[in-house]
Structures are given as structure tokens and as C-alpha cells.
Amino acid sequence: MGRDHSSLLDRDQDIRIGIVGGGTMGSSIASQVLMSGLRVTVVEAKSDAARRAQDRIVATIDRARQNGFTDIAKEVIEERLSVVTDYAQLDGSSIVIESVPEIVELKREVISRVRRAVGHGVPIGSNTSSIAIGSLQEGLPGAESIGGLHFFNPVPASALIEIVVGPLTGLAIVDLFQDFARSLDKEAIVVNDAPGFATSRLGVALGLEAIRMLEDKVASAADIDQAMVLGYRHPIGPLRLTDLVGLDVRLAIARYLERMLGERFTPPKLLISMVEAGRLGKKSGEGFFVW
């Protein structure tokens, strides 16, 4: 089962990318892949979730079209996109990307199901932002074909993909992932398997300190963000970015990094209380800012 991954960038082939998880990140990844001229199969757990994922993908591409990032027609999207609930539909994928919540056991279960559907040779990229790739490879078949493919939200507007090399990841898979990044017009960085990798470790540290500053009433959320945008030329402030990522996602990553790296990643009480209150950022309509 599965296709020889050496043909991935041969545009004469009918290239299909599989994605498991059609939430915020999974649908954004699917949108980018579609706009890059490839076919996409998205697997969701239930039919209602599959319908929502399809709607998110179409809406993301509509926004990209309005902003001049793509001219892909809706008819082409409908022809290239499949959103299903059956893992067997992933057979024939050149790469499968896992994009489910940051829970080790869930990701391992998903990767195991993907393996049964596509065979041992098809590369699987985990879109984890912090979980060690080694913990996802351990004891699973085809571990040498598993690595990290960390995308950034929103994917169409982001220039970066972080490729994470697990302890068992083969060099050929790293090369393939780099080719895949280029096919999406993204720049790839390659990092070794460490908690939080390069991007989350630095980004979460900055975000948590910004939340502590807000908690300590150092300045307003808007002014803390402006300090980084105008003073350090960041494209977006750490609190607005946390809203985009999701406060619940940031809290889960912080708790993982706290376990792995120590108390400097202990989540602020303000972050915990906001998540408990359902103020999750853009997806709930309110976080540090009102959306």
C-alpha cells in the first residue's frame, strides 16, 4: 500500500497528501496544500466534524483569495478535496500529516491507525508543537518514516515549517519533508528532538512572560504587544498570538514543558483561570482581546 515517496514532487503524478484532524490547524494545512496544486484527503472522527472541517477549509481559501494569495476556483477545491471518516481512504497518500490535539496517547493511536491504512513506508509527519517525536515513534512500526512537521497558524500566511528529527527518523524522510516544504513555498528549519523544539520553547517562554506582566499590571495587553511589535519588530504581539493559537493549546504546551524543562514554564494563574472560564482566544470570541 502507499505510493513511492520519491515521486512526491513529480507534478505529472496524481499527488495526494493525507491529513488526520480537520480542526483549526489541520484545515489550515489542508488549505495550503490545495492552493499549492496537490490533492488532499482529510480524516475526521465523525461526519459532523468532517462537514465543519470542509467548511473551514473553504472559508480559509476564500479569505486567501480575497487577500490575493490565490486564484484557485471553488470547483477545483471540490475536485481536489476529500473529507472523510474512514482511515482506509488515506491509502495512496504520499505523506500523511497528523494534526490532532497535543495528547501523546491520542497521537500514537492516530499514527498506528494511519500505519495500518497506508503501510510502513509512507512518511508520517506529526504537527505537534512540543511533544517529543521519540515518544511518538517508540514501539510503532515504520518508526524511521515518522518525523515532526510543525506548521504555524495561519498556514497560508506563515513562511515557516519546523522539521523535527526524532531518534529513529531516517535522513531520506528529512530530505523529503524539506522538498515538501519547498513545494508549499515555505522555508524549513531542521531541529533535533527536544521538548518544545526551537519555536515553541522560545515562543511559549515569551508568551508566558507577557501573561505574567499582564497579571502584574505592568501594562495593558495592547501596550505589551505594541512593545514587541514596535520595539522588536515582531509581526504580532505575544498576547494576540496566544489568542490566535488558543489559550487552551498554549496552556497544554506550557504544562508539558513544565514537566520536561522545569518551573520556568509554570503556567501563570491568569492563563489557567481564563481557560477555565472558556476565554480561549479567537476561537471562543474572547481571550486577551475581543474578536
Secondary structure, DSSP 4 states (H G I P E B T S, - for coil): ----GGGTT-TTS--EEEEE--SHHHHHHHHHHHHTT-EEEEE-SSHHHHHHHHHHHHHHHHHHHHTTS----HHHHHHHEEEES-GGGGTT-SEEEE---S-HHHHHHHHHHHHHHH-SSS-EEE--SSS-HHHHHTT-TTGGGEEEEE--SSGGG--EEEEEE-TT--HHHHHHHHHHHHHTT-EEEEEES-TTTTHHHHHHHHHHHHHHHHHTTSS-HHHHHHHHHHHS--SS-HHHHHHHH-HHHHHHHHHHHHHHH-GGGPPPHHHHHHHHTT--BGGGTBSSSB-
